[in-house]
Amino acid sequence: MSTTNKAVAAPGQSPAPGQAAQALGYSPDVAARLEADIAEITSRYPAGYERSALIPMLHLVQSVDGYVSPAGIALCAAELGLTRSEVSAVATFYSQFRRHPAGTYHVGVCTNALCAVMGGDEIWQAVSQATGLGADETSEDGTISLERLECNAGCDYAPVVMVNWEFFDNQTPQTAVAMVEALQRGEAVSPTRGPDALPTFRDNERLLAGFEDGHADEGIGAGEPSLRGLRIARDKGWTAPKEESK
């Protein structure tokens, strides 16, 4: 962890912007990197709209702490002129923000309607049994955390498992367990779409904060199932109705 218990700010108060990270207990080198990254994030938004930087800043916090920590909430509040309650309201609304430490590899098994029909419940049971983890639990060694997801937005490849928000398509209980066990052994694993090698949770959180990792052009992008509807429409000459002019 990058934080300690020696926060300088008084309880319920946020330290001053620009000095917040170290005051909240981050080590000097981590604090310096955080302040520089926060300045980069907030510079993307016009003056007066800095609050729009909150979501990427929360991803930045997760890239450092592995979850949205109390110190991270206070840091976002101080830098953006928000209360800690306002920051917490956002952090608890979006399921990508974790409220306790995620594993190096955060495994999300979709059990929503289509994935469930295609075997998602069986995959969940197999992975949960293989890891000994339940929903929103993390292994003692910090390697794997497990989440039961409502939707991975990959229905055309159901059933889908995501690890650190990367897709593992058309899974079975056997392939999903084999993938997780490979991660537990420290072996390199490749998503079915996206980068050639699976990034860690913290690496992908930094990417979601808006810092490129150089892997954007790797791997498979939109595959045949995703493009089938578009190709059928083109073959049949179907187009969307034009908007009527007022």
N, C-alpha and C positions, 0 to 999 in steps of 0.2 A: 504494500500500500504506500501511497505517496503522501499521506497525511499523518499528522500526529495529534495528540490531544492538547497541544499547547496553543490553542487559538487565542489571539490577543483581543479580538473584538468582544465587547460586553455581550452577555446573553440577550438575544432578541434584537441586536443591532448589527448592521453590516459595516465592515470597514470601508475606508475611502477607496474610490476607484483608482486603479494604477498601483496600489499597494495591497490590494485585497488578498492575493494568493498567499504571500508569505505570512501575512497577519493571521490567516486562517490555518496555518500550520504546514503548508507545503514547503518542502526544502527549497533553499535559494535557487538552485539550478532548475528545479521543476517549476517554481514560481515564475522565473524569468521566461521560460518557454511558454507557460500559460499566458502570461501577460502579452507576449509578442503575438501569439496565436489569436488571442481575443481581439487585439488591435486590428489584426488582419480580417477577422470575421466582421467586426463592426464597420470597417471601412467599406464593406460591400453595400452598405445601405445609406440612403440619403440622410442628411442631417434632419433630426426630428423623428426619424423612423428606426432608431437604433434598437428599439424593443423587438423588432423583427428578427434580430440576431439570436433570440433566446433559444430556439430549437437547435441550430447548429452549435451553439455554445454548450447545450446539454449533451450533445454527442461528443463534443470535445472533452467534457468532464468525464464521460464514460471511457474515452480513449486513454485517460490518465488513471482514473480510479477503478475502472472496471464496472462501475455502476454510478448512478446519480447519488453521490454521497452527501451527507449534511454539509460538509465544507464546500462541495461543488454547488449546492443550492445557494449557500450564502455568497459564494463568489459571483454567480450569475446575477444575484440580486444587487450586489454592490456595483458591479460593472454597468448594469442597465438601469439603475435607479428604480428597481422594483422591490417589493417586499418579499420576504422568503415565502410567505403564503402564496403570493402570485406565481412565483417560480414553481413551487410544489404543485400548484393546481395544474400546470402544464405537464410537469413530469409524471403526475399520476394519471393524466388523461390518455397519454399515448403509450401503447403497450411495448414499444421498442425501448422505452426508458426503464431500466431495471432499478429496483429499490433495494436490492441486496446484491452482493458481488456475483457477477456472471462467471462462468467458467471460461477458460481459454477458448473452448469451443462450445458455443451456445446452440443447442439442438432444439429445433422447433418442429414438432410433428403435427401436421394438419389433420384435424378430426371433424372438420365442417362437412356439410352435406355430401358433396361430390366425392371428396377424398374418403369420407367414411364409407360410402357405398362401394368405393373401389378398394377398400382394405385399410383405411387409415386407422381405425380402431385397433385392428390386429397389429399394425406396425407400432402404435403407441404401447400396447401391452408388451410386445416383444422387447422394445428398446427400454422401457421402464424396468422390466424384469432383468434384462442384461446388465443394466447400470446400477440397479438398486435404488433408483431415484424416482420420486414422484414429481408432480407438477411444481414448477418454480423452485426446484431444489438443485443444489450444486454439490458435486463430489468433494470429499474431504481434501483431496489433493489439488482441487481447483481446476482440474482438466475439463470436466464436462458439467454443463448445467442443462436442465431439461425443461421444456415448456410445451404445454398443450395449446396449439394455436387454433384459432377459429377460421383463419383463411390465410393461405400463402400467396394468393393472387396468381396461382399457376394451375388453374383447373384443367387446362388443356393437356397437362402432363400428370394428372392425378393417378395415384396418390403421391403427394409431394412432401419431402422433408427439407427444411432449411437449416443450414449451419452457418451461424454468423451472417445471416441474411443472404447466403448463397444457395442456389437451387440444387437439389438432388432429386431428379425427376423419376417418375415411373418406378417408385420403390416397392419393395416387398419386405415383409418382416426379416427375411434372411439378408437382403442387401443392406437394409438400414442398420441392422445389428453389426454386420461385418464392417461397415463404414465407421460406426462409433468405436468398435473395438480396435480398428486400425488407428484412430485418433488417440485412444488410450495408450497404445503402444508407442506413440510418437512418430508414426509413419506419415508420409506425405499423402494427402488425399486431394483429388481433383473434383470440383463440382461438375455437373453435367452441362451447365451453362456458366459463362462468366470466366473468371481468371483461371489460368492454368493450374495454379496451386491454391488451396484454401487459405485465405488470410486468417489471422487470429481475430478474436472479438474486438480487441482494442485497435488493431490495425484497421478494421472495417469501420469502427466508430470514428476514427480520424478521417477516413474517406467521407463518411456521412456528414462530418463537420465542414466539408468543402475543401479538403486538402488532397489533391490528386496523388495517386500511388503509382502511376505509370502502367497500370494493367488494364486500362479501358478497352484496348483493342484485342485482348486475348480471348481465346475460347470461342464457344458458339454463342451467337446472339439469339435473335428470334428464329426459332426452328419451324419445321414444316407444320406442326399442329397449330402454332400461333398465326401462321400466314395463310392457312387454308381458306378461311372465310374471305380474305382479301382477294385471293386468286380466283375463287368462284365468282365473286362480284365482277372482277375484270373480265373473265371469260363470258359472262352473261350480259355485260354492259350495264351493270347496275351502278347507280350513283346516288349519292345523298341528295335529297330535295334541296333546291336553291332557296336561300332565305328570301322571303318576299320583301321588296323594298317598301319603305313607309312613305 
